[in-house]
C-alpha cells in the first residue's frame, strides 16, 4: 500500500481506531464496556500490539473513581519524569481549571531524594514515595517505571496508612515487576494494571488520558 501523505493527525488516529476495532471484533476485548474499551484501545494504539491488553485488569470501579478524582482536581503522583512530561496539563485544566503544575507530584530528581537514596542504598523511587506519603490519600497514582514504588504504595494501602483514589500500576521490567503487581491485586482500592512484565510510563499516561476521554467526550 502506498504512503498516504494527505491524512491529518486526526484522520490517522480515527483510521487507526477503525483498524483496531476491526481486528479485535471477534476477541474478548470487543465485549468490554465502552469506558474500559477506550483504555484498551488506547493501549493498543500506543503500542501497535493487539495483545497488550490481554492482561488488562480493572478493580473496584477504577474508571469512575478516576473520573471523580479528576473532577475534584486531586493530586497526581508520578514515579518518573517521563510520566510528568507526558501528562496533558491542558486536558487536566479542561476538566478542572484548578489543575496546575503543582498538582503533578514527581520527586524522583529532588536533591533530598537523591541524597537519601545514596545514603540508605535504596532506590530513588522508594524514597520519592516516602517523601510524598502524606499527599497520597485521595490522589491518583501513576506507576510506569518503578515496581518498588508500586510495592511501597501497596504496603501503605495494606497497612491502612494511605488510601489513593486510583492506582494505575503499570511498571515494566524483569525484577520485582510481577511481584509488585500481584501485591496490588491484594489492595482494596480502585486500580488498573497490566499484569505480568509488560507496562511502561507511556502506557500509564495513556491510561489516564483515556479516562479523561470519558469526561471530555460526554
BAKE-320399 format. One record per atom (N, C-alpha, C, CB): residue in one letter; x, y, z. Coordinates in steps of 0.2 Angstrom, whole numbers, plus 5000, padded with zeros to 4 digits. Glycine has a CB too. Example, Ala and Ser with C-alpha at 12.3 -4.5 7.8 and 13.67 -1.06 7.14 Angstrom:
a506649725039/a506249785039/a506649845039/a505749785045/s506449895035/s506849955036/s506450005039/s507049975029/
This chain:
x500449945000/x500050005000/x500450065000/x499550005006/x500350114996/x500750174995/x500650215002/x500550214989/x501150265003/x501150305009/x500550355007/x501750345010/x500150365013/x499550415012/x499750475015/x498950385016/x500050525011/x500350585013/x499850635015/x500750615007/x499250635013/x498750695014/x498250685020/x498350705008/x498450635025/x498050625030/x498250675036/x498050555033/x497750705039/x497850745045/x498050695051/x497350795047/x498250725057/x498350685063/x497750655065/x498650735068/x497150695065/x496550665067/x496350615063/x496050725067/x496450615056/x496150565052/x496650505053/x496250595045/x497250515054/x497650455055/x497450415062/x498450475056/x497250455067/x497050425073/x496450385072/x496950475079/x495950415069/x495250385068/x495350325063/x494850435065/x495750325058/x495850265054/x496250215058/x496350285048/x496650235062/x497050185067/x496450145071/x497550215071/x496050185074/x495550155078/x495050115074/x495150215081/x494950125068/x494450085064/x494850015063/x494250115058/x495450025061/x495849965060/x495849915067/x496549975058/x496049945072/x496049915079/x495349875080/x496249965085/x494849915079/x494149885081/x493949835076/x493649945080/x494249835070/x494049785065/x494449715067/x494249805058/x495049725069/x495549675071/x495349635078/x496249695071/x495049675082/x494849645089/x494149625089/x495049685094/x493749625084/x493049625084/x492749555086/x492649635078/x493249505085/x493049435087/x493449405093/x493149385081/x493649455097/x494049445103/x493649465109/x494749475103/x493849445115/x493549465122/x493649535123/x493849435127/x494049575120/x494149645120/x493549685118/x494749675117/x493249655113/x492649685109/x492049685114/x492449645103/x492049645120/x491549635124/x491549685130/x491449565127/x492149725130/x492249775136/x491749825136/x492949805136/x491549855141/x491049915141/x491449975138/x490849935149/x491150015136/x491450075132/x492050105136/x490950115130/x491950125142/x492450165145/x493050125146/x492250185152/x493050055147/x493550015148/x493850005141/x493449945151/x493449995136/x493749985129/x494150045127/x493149975124/x493950105129/x494350165127/x495050155129/x494050225130/x495150135136/x495850125138/x496150065134/x495750105146/x495850015133/x496149955130/x496349985123/x495649895129/x495950015119/x496050045113/x496650085112/x495450075110/x496750135117/x497250175118/x497950145119/x497150225123/x497950085123/x498550055124/x498750015118/x498349995130/x498249985114/x498449955108/x498750005103/x497849925105/x498350065103/x498650115098/x499350145100/x498150175098/x499450145106/x500150175108/x500650125107/x500150185116/x500550055107/x501050005106/x501049965099/x500949955111/x500449975095/x500349935089/x500349865091/x500849955084/x500149845097/x500149775099/x499449755101/x500649765105/x499149715097/x498449695099/x498449655106/x498149655093/x498949625108/x498949585114/x499149625120/x499449525113/x499349685120/x499549725125/x498949725131/x499749795123/x498349725129/x497849725134/x497549665136/x497249765130/x497949605134/x497649545136/x497649535144/x498149485133/x498149565147/x498149565155/x497949625158/x498849545157/x497549665154/x497249725157/x496749715163/x496949775152/x496849745169/x496449725174/x496149785178/x496849685180/x495549785179/x495149835182/x494949815189/x494549865178/x494949855194/x494649835201/x494349895204/x495249805205/x493849875208/x493449925212/x493249995208/x493949955218/x492949985202/x492650035198/x493150095197/x492050065201/x493750075194/x494350125194/x494250185189/x494950095192/x493850175184/x493750225179/x493250285182/x493350195173/x492750265185/x492350315189/x492750345194/x491650275191/x493150305198/x493550335203/x494050385200/x493950285207/x494350375195/x494750415191/x494450485189/x495150385186/x493850475186/x493450525184/x493250575190/x492750505181/x493050545195/x492850585201/x493450625204/x492550535207/x494050585204/x494650625206/x494850675202/x495250565207/x494850665195/x495050725191/x494550785191/x495050695184/x493950765192/x493450825193/x493550865199/x492750795193/x493850835204/x494050865210/x494750895210/x493850825216/x495050885205/x495750915204/x496250885210/x495750985205/x496150815211/x496550785215/x497350785213/x496350715217/x497850775217/x498550775215/x498650715211/x498950775221/x499150715207/x499350655203/x500050645205/x499250675195/x500250585208/x500950565209/x501150525204/x500950525216/x501750545201/x502150505196/x502750475198/x502250555190/x502950425196/x503550395198/x504150405193/x503550315198/x504050445188/x504550465183/x504450535180/x504650405178/x504950565178/x504850625174/x504550615167/x505550665174/x504650555165/x504350545158/x503550555159/x504550475156/x503250525164/x502550525165/x502350605166/x502350485171/x502750635170/x502550705172/x502550745165/x503050735177/x503050735161/x503150765154/x502550745150/x503750755151/x502350685150/x501850665145/x501150685147/x501850585145/x500950695153/x500350715155/x500150785152/x500250725163/x499550795150/x499250855146/x498950895152/x498750835141/x499350945154/x499050995158/x498451035155/x499551045160/x498451045149/x497951075145/x497251035146/x498051085138/x497350965145/x496750925146/x496550925154/x496850855144/x496950925158/x496850925165/x496450985167/x497450915170/x496651045164/x496351115166/x495651115162/x496751165164/x495551085157/x494951075154/x494451045158/x494951045147/x494650995162/x494250955166/x494150995173/x494550885168/x494651025175/x494551065181/x495151125181/x494651025188/x494851185180/x495351245179/x495851245185/x494951305178/x495651215191/x496151225197/x496751185196/x495751195203/x496851135191/x497451105190/x498051145188/x497351045185/x498551135191/x499151175189/x499751125190/x499251235194/x500351145188/x500951105188/x501051075195/x501551145186/x500851115200/x500951095207/x500551035209/x500851155212/x500051015205/x499650955207/x499950895204/x498950965203/x500450905200/x500850845197/x501450835201/x500950855190/x501450785206/x501950765210/x502450715208/x501750745217/x503150745207/x503650695205/x504250715208/x503750705197/x504550685213/x505150695217/x505750655215/x504950695224/x505750625210/x506250575208/x506950605207/x506050535202/x506950675205/x507550705205/x507650755210/x507550735198/x507250755215/x507450805220/x508050795224/x506850805226/x508450845226/x509050835229/x509050795235/x509450905230/x508550805239/x508550765246/x508350695244/x507950805250/x507950685239/x507850615237/x508450575235/x507250605232/x508850615231/x509450585228/x509950565234/x509750625223/x510050615238/x510450605244/x510250555248/x510550675248/x509650545250/x509450495254/x509450425251/x508650505256/x509350425245/x509450355241/x510150335242/x509150365234/x510650375241/x511350365241/x511550345248/x511750415238/x511350375253/x511550365260/x511250295262/x511250425264/x510650285260/x510250225263/x510350165258/x509550235264/x510650175252/x510750125247/x510050095245/x511150065250/x509550135244/x508950115241/x508750155235/x508350135247/x508250135232/x508050175225/x507750245227/x507550125221/x507850285222/x507550355222/x506850345222/x507850395217/x506550295219/x505850285218/x505550275225/x505650235213/x505850235229/x505550225236/x505550285240/x505950165239/x506150315239/x506250375243/x505750435241/x506950405243/x505650435235/x505150485232/x504450475235/x505150485225/x504250405235/x503550385238/x503550405245/x503450315237/x504050395249/x504050405256/x504050485257/x504750385259/x504350525253/x504350595254/x503650625253/x504850625249/x503250595248/x502550615247/x502050575250/x502450605239/x502250535255/x501750495259/x501050535261/x502050455264/x501150595264/x500650625266/x500150655261/x500850685271/x500350655255/x500050685249/x499650625245/x500450725245/x499750565247/x499450505243/x498750495244/x499850445244/x498450515250/x497750505251/x497350535246/x497550525258/x496850505243/x496450535238/x496750555232/x496050585241/x497450535231/x497750555225/x497750505219/x498550565227/x497850525213/x497950475208/x498650455207/x497650505201/x498850395207/x499550365207/x499650335200/x499650315213/x500150365197/x500350335190/x501050305191/x500350395185/x501150245190/x501750205191/x501850165184/x501750155197/x502450195181/x502550155174/x503250135173/x502450205169/x503650145179/x504350135178/x504650095184/x504750195177/x504450115190/x504750085196/x504350035200/x504950145201/x504449975200/x504049925203/x504049935211/x504249855201/x504649955213/x504749965221/x504350025223/x505449975223/x504250075219/x503750125221/x503050105221/x503750185215/x502850055217/x502150025217/x502149985223/x502049985211/x502649945225/x502649895230/x502549935237/x503249855230/x502949995237/x502950035243/x502250065244/x503450095243/x501950095239/x501250115240/x500750065242/x501050155233/x500850005239/x500349945241/x500449935248/x500549885236/x501049935250/x501249925258/x500849975262/x501949925259/x500850035260/x500550085264/x499750075264/x500650155261/x499550055258/x498750035257/x498549985262/x498550025250/x498949925261/x498849865265/x498849875273/x499249805263/x499249925275/x499349945282/x498849995284/x500049965283/x498450015279/x497950065280/x498250135282/x497450045285/x498850155279/x499150215281/x498950265275/x499850205281/x498750245269/x498550285264/x498050255260/x499150315259/x497550295257/x497050265253/x497050315246/x496350265256/x497350295241/x497350335235/x496650335232/x497850315230/x496450385228/x495850375224/x495950325218/x495750445221/x496450325215/x496550275210/x497350265209/x496350305203/x497550195208/x498150175206/x498150155199/x498450125211/x498650185195/x498750155188/x499450115189/x498750205182/x499450055190/x500050015191/x500349985185/x499949975197/x500750015182/x501049985175/x501749985175/x500750015169/x502149965180/x502849965179/x503049915174/x503249955186/x503649915171/x503849875166/x504549845168/x503949905159/x504749785166/x505349755168/x505349685170/x505749795173/x505949665173/x506049595175/x506149585182/x506649565171/x506349635186/x506449625193/x505949665197/x507149645195/x505549625202/x505049655206/x504449675203/x505349715210/x504449665196/x503849695192/x503249655194/x503949695185/x503249585192/x502649545193/x502449545200/x502849475191/x502949535205/x502849535212/x502449595214/x503449525216/x502649655212/x502349725214/x501649725212/x502749785211/x501549695205/x500849695203/x500349645206/x500849685195/x500649595208/x500249545212/x500049575219/x500649475213/x500549615222/x500349645228/x499849695227/x501049685231/x499849725222/x499249775220/x498549745220/x499349805213/x498549675218/x497949645217/x497649625224/x498049575213/x498049635229/x497849625236/x497549685239/x498349605241/x497549745236/x497349805238/x496649825237/x497849865236/x496249845242/x495549855241/x495449935239/x495149835247/x495749955234/x495750025231/x495650015224/x496350065233/x495350065221/x495250065213/x495950065210/x494850125211/x496050015205/x496650015202/x496549985195/x497149975205/x497050005190/x497049975183/x497749955183/x496850035178/x497849895180/x498549865179/x498649825173/x498749825186/x499249815171/x499449765166/x499849715170/x499749795160/x499549655171/x499849605175/x500449575171/x499349555177/x500949555174/x501549525171/x502049575170/x501349495164/x502549565166/x503049605165/x502949675161/x503649575162/x502449675157/x502349725152/x502049795156/x501949705147/x502249845153/x502049915155/x502449965153/x502049915163/x502550025156/x502950075154/x502650145156/x503050075147/x503050195156/x502750265158/x502250285153/x503350315158/x502450275146/x501950295141/x501250265142/x502250275134/x501250205144/x500550165145/x500250195151/x500750095145/x500550205156/x500250235162/x499950305160/x500750245168/x500250345156/x500050415154/x499450405150/x500550455150/x499450355145/x498950335140/x498350315144/x499150285135/x498350285149/x497850255153/x497450315156/x498050205158/x497850365159/x497450415162/x497150465157/x497950455166/x497550475151/x497250515146/x496550485143/x497750525140/x496550415143/x495950385141/x495350395146/x496050305140/x495550395152/x495050415157/x494750485156/x495250405164/x495250525155/x495050595153/x494550595147/x495650635152/x494650555142/x494250555136/x493450545138/x494450505131/x493450495143/x492750485146/x492350545149/x492750425151/x492750595151/x492450655153/x492350705147/x492950685159/x492850715143/x492850765138/x492450755132/x493550775136/x492250685131/x491850665125/x491150665127/x492150605122/x490950675133/x490250675135/x489850735132/x490150675143/
